[in-house]
Amino acid sequence: MKLKPGTIVILVFDTDKDETDILDYNLHFLKKQSNVKKVIIIPEVKNLEDELVRSCNIANVKELMKSKSNSEYKSDLAKCKNLKQVLINHHFDINSFWNQNPKGAFTKYKNDSNLIKK
């Protein structure tokens, strides 16, 4: 992909594996590109479901979409046509979403999500 000069790249990545080689390579590659102004990294600590429970007024992710089970939540989420309203209804807090620093092999990556949140 050709990037325009001054491009800011935002990488959101899973931290549920202990392997960082590909991420290390990609970060190194991106930072060397002359058109890349900045690389912002946002680790998804545990998984999206945990992030949503932490940032919404729900005890379990299936509550978000009124799903019958946690496994049905993903397909219900994918079909959702009014996600913004669903999040508002569950008191979504952007400052609680993607705000944690990872543990384990990913501790070397500081969460930069505050750079893109309003």
C-alpha positions as CSV (number, residue, x, y, z in Angstrom):
1,M,0.0,0.0,0.0
2,K,1.3,3.4,-0.9
3,L,1.1,5.9,2.0
4,K,0.8,9.6,1.6
5,P,3.4,11.9,3.1
6,G,2.7,12.6,6.8
7,T,0.6,9.5,7.3
8,I,-0.1,8.6,10.9
9,V,-0.5,4.8,11.3
10,I,-2.6,3.4,14.1
11,L,-2.0,-0.2,14.9
12,V,-4.5,-2.0,17.1
13,F,-3.3,-5.5,18.0
14,D,-4.2,-8.5,20.1
15,T,-2.1,-9.5,23.1
16,D,-3.5,-12.9,23.7
17,K,-0.4,-14.7,22.3
18,D,3.1,-14.4,23.6
19,E,4.7,-13.9,20.2
20,T,5.9,-10.4,19.2
21,D,8.2,-11.0,16.3
22,I,5.8,-10.0,13.5
23,L,4.7,-6.9,15.4
24,D,8.3,-6.0,16.1
25,Y,9.1,-6.4,12.4
26,N,6.1,-4.3,11.3
27,L,6.7,-1.5,13.8
28,H,10.4,-1.3,12.7
29,F,9.3,-1.4,9.0
30,L,6.7,1.3,9.5
31,K,9.0,3.6,11.5
32,K,11.6,3.5,8.7
33,Q,9.1,4.6,6.0
34,S,9.6,8.2,4.9
35,N,5.9,8.9,4.5
36,V,5.0,7.7,8.0
37,K,4.9,10.7,10.3
38,K,4.1,8.6,13.4
39,V,3.0,5.2,14.5
40,I,0.5,4.9,17.3
41,I,0.1,1.6,19.0
42,I,-3.0,0.4,20.8
43,P,-2.8,-3.1,22.4
44,E,-6.1,-4.9,22.9
45,V,-5.6,-6.3,26.4
46,K,-7.2,-9.7,26.6
47,N,-9.8,-9.4,23.9
48,L,-12.6,-7.1,22.5
49,E,-15.2,-8.7,24.8
50,D,-13.1,-7.7,27.9
51,E,-12.6,-4.2,26.5
52,L,-16.3,-3.8,26.0
53,V,-17.2,-5.1,29.5
54,R,-14.6,-2.7,31.0
55,S,-15.9,0.3,29.1
56,C,-19.7,-0.3,29.2
57,N,-22.2,-0.7,32.0
58,I,-22.5,-4.5,31.4
59,A,-21.3,-7.5,33.5
60,N,-21.1,-9.8,30.5
61,V,-20.6,-9.1,26.8
62,K,-23.8,-10.8,25.7
63,E,-25.7,-8.0,27.5
64,L,-24.4,-5.5,25.0
65,M,-26.4,-6.9,22.0
66,K,-28.9,-8.8,24.1
67,S,-27.5,-12.0,22.8
68,K,-28.6,-15.4,24.0
69,S,-24.9,-16.4,24.6
70,N,-21.4,-15.1,24.5
71,S,-20.7,-17.1,21.3
72,E,-23.7,-15.4,19.6
73,Y,-22.6,-12.0,20.6
74,K,-20.0,-11.7,17.7
75,S,-22.5,-12.4,15.0
76,D,-25.0,-10.1,16.6
77,L,-22.4,-7.4,16.8
78,A,-21.5,-7.9,13.1
79,K,-25.2,-7.5,12.1
80,C,-25.7,-4.4,14.3
81,K,-26.8,-1.3,12.3
82,N,-26.8,1.1,15.2
83,L,-23.7,0.3,17.2
84,K,-23.2,3.9,18.3
85,Q,-26.7,4.0,19.9
86,V,-26.1,0.5,21.5
87,L,-22.9,1.8,23.1
88,I,-24.5,5.0,24.3
89,N,-27.4,3.0,25.8
90,H,-24.8,1.0,27.8
91,H,-22.9,4.1,28.9
92,F,-19.8,3.4,26.8
93,D,-16.8,5.3,28.2
94,I,-14.1,5.8,25.5
95,N,-11.5,6.6,28.2
96,S,-11.9,3.0,29.6
97,F,-11.7,1.4,26.2
98,W,-8.2,0.3,24.9
99,N,-6.6,2.1,27.9
100,Q,-4.5,-0.6,29.5
101,N,-0.9,-1.5,29.0
102,P,-0.3,-5.1,28.2
103,K,1.5,-7.7,30.3
104,G,3.8,-10.6,29.4
105,A,5.7,-10.4,26.1
106,F,3.9,-7.2,25.2
107,T,4.9,-5.0,28.2
108,K,7.4,-3.3,26.0
109,Y,4.5,-1.6,24.1
110,K,3.0,1.4,25.8
111,N,-0.6,2.1,25.0
112,D,-0.9,5.3,23.0
113,S,-4.7,5.3,22.7
114,N,-4.9,8.7,24.6
115,L,-3.4,10.3,21.5
116,I,-6.5,9.6,19.4
117,K,-9.3,10.0,22.0
118,K,-11.3,13.2,22.3
